[in-house]
Amino acid sequence: LALTVNTKGGSSQVSWTANATLKAIAADRKRVEIPTYEVSLDVAAAHRWDHVAADYRDHIPAIMAYLDSFFPKWAAPIIEKIGEGVEPYFQEYGEEMVGLARALNMKVGDLVVMNLMYQLEHIGINCSNWNNTGPTAKNDPGCMDVDPKQE
């Protein structure tokens, strides 16, 4: 990944690791153990993910705040409508999503959006949508080309 740095004399390509601020953010990250879970298909679809949801339920407000920062308010009714059709359309997978949404104490439509985030991310234009290789700073020269307003 290279950043385009614009100066009065022109522009040049610079690796994001050459930016001291971004390099410090990346270096400050800590390794974390990622839990593993066993999901039994013998458990009713609506309860299959309850034990996983219990570990993440407290994170839902932050996740929803993140989603809200990307999706315009006018999209909320559309998202809720999508959630209404999940169970009958996707059958057992729909039952899993309805059960997981219940276990996480969130709307089914919001859970659908979380599942579709990579496909839908271009709805909310933000440079971080395209940069998944390193941290992004406000007014980052590489992002200014993608999103000049930095919204």
C-alpha positions as CSV (number, residue, x, y, z in Angstrom):
1,L,0.0,0.0,0.0
2,A,1.4,3.4,-0.9
3,L,0.1,6.9,0.0
4,T,0.3,9.7,-2.5
5,V,1.8,12.7,-0.7
6,N,1.1,16.0,-2.4
7,T,3.6,18.8,-1.8
8,K,4.1,22.2,-3.5
9,G,6.8,20.6,-5.7
10,G,4.5,17.7,-6.9
11,S,3.5,14.4,-5.4
12,S,5.2,11.1,-4.5
13,Q,4.3,7.6,-3.4
14,V,5.1,6.7,0.2
15,S,4.4,3.5,2.1
16,W,1.9,4.0,4.9
17,T,4.6,2.8,7.3
18,A,6.6,5.9,6.5
19,N,3.9,8.0,8.3
20,A,5.0,8.2,11.9
21,T,1.5,8.6,13.3
22,L,0.1,5.6,11.5
23,K,3.2,3.6,12.2
24,A,2.8,4.3,16.0
25,I,-0.9,3.3,15.9
26,A,0.0,0.0,14.2
27,A,2.9,-0.7,16.5
28,D,0.6,-0.1,19.6
29,R,-1.7,-3.0,18.7
30,K,-1.6,-6.0,21.0
31,R,-2.1,-9.6,20.2
32,V,-5.2,-11.1,21.5
33,E,-6.4,-14.7,21.9
34,I,-9.3,-15.4,19.6
35,P,-11.8,-17.8,21.1
36,T,-13.0,-20.8,19.3
37,Y,-16.5,-22.2,19.6
38,E,-18.3,-25.4,18.7
39,V,-21.7,-24.9,17.1
40,S,-23.8,-28.0,17.2
41,L,-26.2,-28.6,14.3
42,D,-28.2,-30.8,16.7
43,V,-29.3,-27.7,18.7
44,A,-32.4,-26.0,17.4
45,A,-31.4,-23.3,14.8
46,A,-32.8,-20.5,16.9
47,H,-30.5,-21.4,19.8
48,R,-27.4,-22.7,18.1
49,W,-25.4,-19.5,18.6
50,D,-26.6,-18.5,22.1
51,H,-23.3,-19.4,23.8
52,V,-21.4,-17.4,21.3
53,A,-23.7,-14.4,21.5
54,A,-23.3,-14.4,25.3
55,D,-19.6,-13.5,24.8
56,Y,-20.4,-10.6,22.5
57,R,-23.7,-9.1,23.7
58,D,-21.9,-6.3,25.5
59,H,-20.2,-5.2,22.3
60,I,-23.4,-4.7,20.4
61,P,-23.9,-1.0,21.3
62,A,-20.4,-0.2,19.9
63,I,-21.1,-2.2,16.8
64,M,-24.4,-0.5,16.2
65,A,-22.7,2.9,16.7
66,Y,-20.2,1.9,14.0
67,L,-22.9,0.8,11.7
68,D,-24.8,4.0,12.3
69,S,-21.8,6.0,11.2
70,F,-21.8,4.3,7.8
71,F,-25.5,4.0,7.0
72,P,-27.8,6.9,6.4
73,K,-30.9,7.2,8.5
74,W,-33.1,6.8,5.5
75,A,-31.8,3.2,5.1
76,A,-33.1,2.1,8.5
77,P,-36.6,1.2,7.2
78,I,-35.1,-0.8,4.3
79,I,-32.8,-2.6,6.7
80,E,-35.7,-3.5,9.0
81,K,-37.7,-4.7,6.0
82,I,-34.9,-7.0,4.9
83,G,-34.8,-8.4,8.4
84,E,-38.5,-9.3,8.3
85,G,-38.0,-11.5,5.3
86,V,-35.0,-13.5,6.5
87,E,-36.6,-16.3,8.3
88,P,-39.2,-17.5,5.7
89,Y,-36.8,-16.9,2.8
90,F,-33.6,-18.5,4.2
91,Q,-35.4,-21.1,6.4
92,E,-33.0,-22.7,8.8
93,Y,-30.3,-20.1,8.2
94,G,-33.0,-17.5,8.8
95,E,-34.0,-19.2,12.0
96,E,-30.3,-19.0,13.1
97,M,-30.2,-15.3,12.3
98,V,-33.4,-14.5,14.2
99,G,-32.2,-16.5,17.2
100,L,-28.8,-14.8,17.1
101,A,-30.4,-11.4,16.9
102,R,-32.6,-12.3,19.9
103,A,-29.5,-13.6,21.8
104,L,-27.6,-10.4,21.0
105,N,-30.6,-8.2,21.8
106,M,-30.6,-6.5,18.4
107,K,-32.9,-6.2,15.4
108,V,-32.7,-8.9,12.8
109,G,-32.2,-6.3,10.0
110,D,-29.1,-5.0,11.8
111,L,-27.7,-8.5,12.0
112,V,-28.3,-9.0,8.3
113,V,-26.4,-5.7,7.6
114,M,-23.5,-7.0,9.7
115,N,-23.5,-10.2,7.6
116,L,-23.6,-8.1,4.4
117,M,-21.2,-5.4,5.5
118,Y,-18.5,-6.1,3.0
119,Q,-20.9,-6.0,0.1
120,L,-22.7,-2.9,1.4
121,E,-19.7,-0.9,2.6
122,H,-19.6,1.4,-0.4
123,I,-23.0,2.9,0.6
124,G,-21.2,4.9,3.2
125,I,-18.3,6.6,1.5
126,N,-15.4,6.7,3.8
127,C,-11.7,6.1,3.0
128,S,-11.4,3.4,5.7
129,N,-13.8,1.3,3.6
130,W,-11.1,0.7,1.1
131,N,-8.1,0.7,3.4
132,N,-7.9,-2.6,5.3
133,T,-4.2,-2.9,5.4
134,G,-3.3,-0.2,7.9
135,P,-4.7,2.6,10.1
136,T,-6.1,5.8,8.4
137,A,-5.6,9.3,9.8
138,K,-8.0,12.2,9.1
139,N,-7.0,14.0,5.9
140,D,-4.6,11.2,5.0
141,P,-3.3,12.1,1.5
142,G,-4.1,8.6,0.2
143,C,-7.7,9.0,1.4
144,M,-8.1,12.5,0.1
145,D,-8.1,11.1,-3.5
146,V,-10.9,8.7,-2.6
147,D,-13.0,10.9,-0.3
148,P,-11.9,14.6,-0.6
149,K,-14.4,15.7,2.1
150,Q,-13.2,13.0,4.5
151,E,-16.8,12.3,5.7
